[in-house]
Amino acid sequence: MASGNAFLDHLLEQTPPTASQPQRGQNYNYPSRLYLKPDGEVVGLQGDPINESYYRSKGFHLLNDQATRGQAKSEVRQYLEDEYPTILKEQREKAEIINAIRRAMQNDRNLSIPEDGWEDLTLEEMRDVLEQVREETHKSIRVIKSRISKPAQDSMLSGVETTDQSSMEELQARRRRGTEVKA
């Protein structure tokens, strides 16, 4: 619903789409929250009100965990589902390129590349450096792709329900079936 006033419309966009109950004061066990640091890095930090105001005073932006009007996802969901996988993929590729260049430096002692400053380079700049090293050494330097391991299923939890999506009736029926099978 638009009010016709640009400022009020902007404020309406920031309100949650559904009304939520205000939370009573909690003195402990605050969950950690995601903050955007002034340098552009997203970090998980303490989420209690005192630390939240401290981080905001330092220029950090608290990522909103509720979707505002006009948005399909909250800032946290958008970061975790859309942005973080691409950032992680880029970081892995940067690490692979750095490892390839370091291997080339070990194999060719005449190659002089500074060890510092890699974190400031973009992915494209790193690819350019790799190409320069290939041209300088006249060798094909292989970039070894890292294997992404899938998390192993905990053998201690096999057959154990770890979610709360089952109703009480389903759990009781499952327990009865288990006792019928054993009998």
Secondary structure, 3 states (H helix, E strand, C coil): CCCCCHHHHHHHHHCCCCCCCCCCCCCCCCCCEEEECCCCCEEEECCCHHHHHHHHHCCCEECCCCCCCCCCCCHHHHHHHHHHHHHHHHHHHHHHHHHHHHHHHHHCCCCCCCCCCHHHCCHHHHHHHHHHHHHHHCCCCCCCCCCCCCCCCCHHHCCCCCCCCCCHHHHHHHHHHHHHHHC
